[in-house]
Amino acid sequence: MAIMHIESAAEFEAEVLDETGKILVDFWASWCGPCMMMTPVLEELDAKYPELKVVKINVDEAQELAIQFGIDSIPAFLLFENGKVIKQTVGALSLEALANRLGL
């Protein structure tokens, strides 16, 4: 499944909160070096875990979502299951470290 970019609260509600299953949300920004380093890791994670939906939210374009979820450091990763946050972690990580922290 391709990584999806969400740009609005309405889109977030439809694609994350109203969905069943596990969804990894990456809060990032284009000026954030560690965020950019995570792009290939997320692509690899998306390929390795086909049951996992991966979504990216640019904190500069969707500030209301960043505020809603208390994002104060990026990259921030929130794992949702059936519309609820079940795990979260912050910072650039290897594929293995990210998967371990999220319990994948």
Contact map, one row per residue, 1 for C-alpha under 8 A:
11100000000000000000000000000000000000000000011001001000000000000000000000000000000000000000000000000000
11110000000000000000000000000000000000000000010000000100000000000000000000000000000000000000000000000000
11111000000000000000000000000000000000000010010000001111000000000000000000000000000000000000000000000000
01111100000000000000000000000000000000000000000000000111000000000000000000000000000000000000000000000000
00111110000000000000000000000000000000000000000000000011100000000000000000000000000000000000000000000000
00011111001100000000000000000000000000000000000000000011110000000000000000000000000000000000000000000000
00001111101100000000000000000000000000000000000000000000110011000000000000000000000000000000000000000000
00000111111100000000000000000000000000000000000000000000000001000000000000000000000000000000000000000000
00000011111110000000000000000000000000000000000000000000000001011000000000000000000000000000000000000000
00000001111111000000000000000000000000000000000000000000000000000000000000000000000000000000000000000000
00000111111111100000000000000000000000000000000000000000000000000000000000000000000000000000000000000000
00000111111111111000000000000000000000000000000000000000000000000000000000000000000000000000000000000000
00000000111111111100000000000000000000000000000000000000000000000000000000000000000000000000000000000000
00000000011111111110000000000000000000000000000000000000000000000000000000000000000000000000000000000000
00000000001111111110000000000000000000000000000000000000000000000000000000000000000000000000000000000000
00000000000111111110001000000000000000000000000000000000000000000000000000000001001000000000000000000000
00000000000111111110000000000000000000000000000000000000000000000000000000000000011100000000000000000000
00000000000011111111000000000000000000000000000000000000000000000000000000000000011000000000000000000000
00000000000001111111100000000000000000000000000000000000000000000000000000000000011000000000000000000000
00000000000000000111110000000000000000000000000000000000000000000000000000000000111000000000000000000000
00000000000000000011111000000000000000000000000000110000000000000000000000000001110000000000000000000000
00000000000000000001111100000000000000000000000000111000000000000000000000000011110000000000000000000000
00000000000000010000111110000000000000000000000000011110000000000000000000000011100000000000000000000000
00000000000000000000011111000000000000000000000000011110000000000000000000001111000000000000000000000000
00000000000000000000001111100000000000000000000000000111100000000000000000001111000000000000000000000000
00000000000000000000000111110000000000000000000000000111100000000000000000111100000000000000000000000000
00000000000000000000000011111000000000000000000000000001111000000100001001111000000000000000000000000000
00000000000000000000000001111101001000000000000000000001111000000000000001110000000000000000000000000000
00000000000000000000000000111111001000000000000000000000011100000000000001100000000000000000000000000000
00000000000000000000000000011111101100000000000000000000010000000000000000000000000000000000000000000000
00000000000000000000000000001111100000000000000000000000000000000000000000000000000000000000000000000000
00000000000000000000000000011111111100000000000000000000000000000000000001100000000000000000000000000000
00000000000000000000000000000111111110000000000000000000000000000000000000000000000000000000000000000000
00000000000000000000000000000001111111000000000000000000000000000000000001100000000000000011000000000000
00000000000000000000000000011101111111100000000000000000000000000000000001100000000000000011000000000000
00000000000000000000000000000101111111100000000000000000000000000000000000000000000000000000000000000000
00000000000000000000000000000000111111111000000000000000000000000000000000000000000000000001000000000000
00000000000000000000000000000000011111111100000000000000000000000000000000000000000000000001100000000000
00000000000000000000000000000000001111111110000000000000000000000000000000000000000000000000000000000000
00000000000000000000000000000000000011111111000000000000000000000000000000000000000000000000000000000000
00000000000000000000000000000000000011111111100000000000000000000000000000000000000000000000011000000000
00000000000000000000000000000000000001111111110000000100000000000000000000000000000000000000001000000000
00100000000000000000000000000000000000111111111000000000000000000000000000000000000000000000000000000000
00000000000000000000000000000000000000011111111100000000000000000000000000000000000000000000001000000000
00000000000000000000000000000000000000001111111110000000000000000000000000000000000000000000001000100000
11100000000000000000000000000000000000000111111111011100000000000000000000000000000000000000000000000000
10000000000000000000000000000000000000000011111111000000000000000000000000000000000000000000000000000000
00000000000000000000000000000000000000000001111111000000000000000000000000000000000000000000000000000000
00000000000000000000000000000000000000000000111111110000000000000000000000000000000000000000000000000000
10000000000000000000000000000000000000000000011111111000000000000000000000000000000000000000000000000000
00000000000000000000110000000000000000000000000011111000000000000000000000000000000000000000000000000000
00000000000000000000111100000000000000000000010011111100000000000000000000000000000000000000000000000000
10100000000000000000011100000000000000000000010001111110000000000000000000000000000000000000000000000000
01110000000000000000001111000000000000000100010000011111000000000000000000000000000000000000000000000000
00111100000000000000001111000000000000000000000000001111100000000000000000000000000000000000000000000000
00111100000000000000000011110000000000000000000000000111110000000000000000000000000000000000000000000000
00001110000000000000000011110000000000000000000000000011111011000000000000000000000000000000000000000000
00000110000000000000000000111100000000000000000000000001111111000000000000000000000000000000000000000000
00000000000000000000000000111000000000000000000000000000111111101100000000000000000000000000000000000000
00000000000000000000000000001000000000000000000000000000011111100000000000000000000000000000000000000000
00000010000000000000000000000000000000000000000000000000111111100000000000000000000000000000000000000000
00000011100000000000000000000000000000000000000000000000111111111100000000000000000000000000000000000000
00000000000000000000000000000000000000000000000000000000001111111110000000000000000000000000000000000000
00000000100000000000000000000000000000000000000000000000000001111111000000000000000000000000000000000000
00000000100000000000000000000000000000000000000000000000001001111111100000000000000000000000000000000000
00000000000000000000000000100000000000000000000000000000001001111111111100000000000000000000000000000000
00000000000000000000000000000000000000000000000000000000000000111111111000000000000000000000000000000000
00000000000000000000000000000000000000000000000000000000000000011111111000000000000000000000000000000000
00000000000000000000000000000000000000000000000000000000000000001111111000000000000000000000000000000000
00000000000000000000000000000000000000000000000000000000000000000111111100000000000000000000000000000000
00000000000000000000000000100000000000000000000000000000000000000111111111010000000000000000000000000000
00000000000000000000000000000000000000000000000000000000000000000100011111000000000000000000000000000000
00000000000000000000000000000000000000000000000000000000000000000000001111110000000000000110000000000000
00000000000000000000000000111001011000000000000000000000000000000000001111110000000000000110000000000000
00000000000000000000000001111001011000000000000000000000000000000000000011111000000000000111000000000000
00000000000000000000000001110000000000000000000000000000000000000000001011111100000000011110000000000000
00000000000000000000000111100000000000000000000000000000000000000000000000111110000000011100000000000000
00000000000000000000000111000000000000000000000000000000000000000000000000011111000011111000000000000000
00000000000000000000011110000000000000000000000000000000000000000000000000001111100011110000000000000100
00000000000000010000111110000000000000000000000000000000000000000000000000000111111111100000000000000000
00000000000000000001111000000000000000000000000000000000000000000000000000000011111111000000000000000000
00000000000000001111110000000000000000000000000000000000000000000000000000000001111100000000000000000000
00000000000000011111000000000000000000000000000000000000000000000000000000000001111110000000000000000000
00000000000000001000000000000000000000000000000000000000000000000000000000000001111111000000000000000000
00000000000000000000000000000000000000000000000000000000000000000000000000000111101111110000000000000000
00000000000000000000000000000000000000000000000000000000000000000000000000000111100111110000000000000000
00000000000000000000000000000000000000000000000000000000000000000000000000000111000011111000000000001100
00000000000000000000000000000000000000000000000000000000000000000000000000011110000011111100000000001100
00000000000000000000000000000000000000000000000000000000000000000000000000011100000000111110000000001100
00000000000000000000000000000000000000000000000000000000000000000000000011111000000000011111000000000000
00000000000000000000000000000000011000000000000000000000000000000000000011110000000000001111100000000000
00000000000000000000000000000000011011000000000000000000000000000000000000100000000000000111110000000000
00000000000000000000000000000000000001000000000000000000000000000000000000000000000000000011111111000000
00000000000000000000000000000000000000001000000000000000000000000000000000000000000000000001111111000000
00000000000000000000000000000000000000001101100000000000000000000000000000000000000000000000111111100000
00000000000000000000000000000000000000000000000000000000000000000000000000000000000000000000111111110000
00000000000000000000000000000000000000000000000000000000000000000000000000000000000000000000111111111000
00000000000000000000000000000000000000000000000000000000000000000000000000000000000000000000111111111100
00000000000000000000000000000000000000000000100000000000000000000000000000000000000000000000001111111111
00000000000000000000000000000000000000000000000000000000000000000000000000000000000000000000000111111111
00000000000000000000000000000000000000000000000000000000000000000000000000000000000000111000000011111111
00000000000000000000000000000000000000000000000000000000000000000000000000000010000000111000000001111111
00000000000000000000000000000000000000000000000000000000000000000000000000000000000000000000000000111111
00000000000000000000000000000000000000000000000000000000000000000000000000000000000000000000000000111111
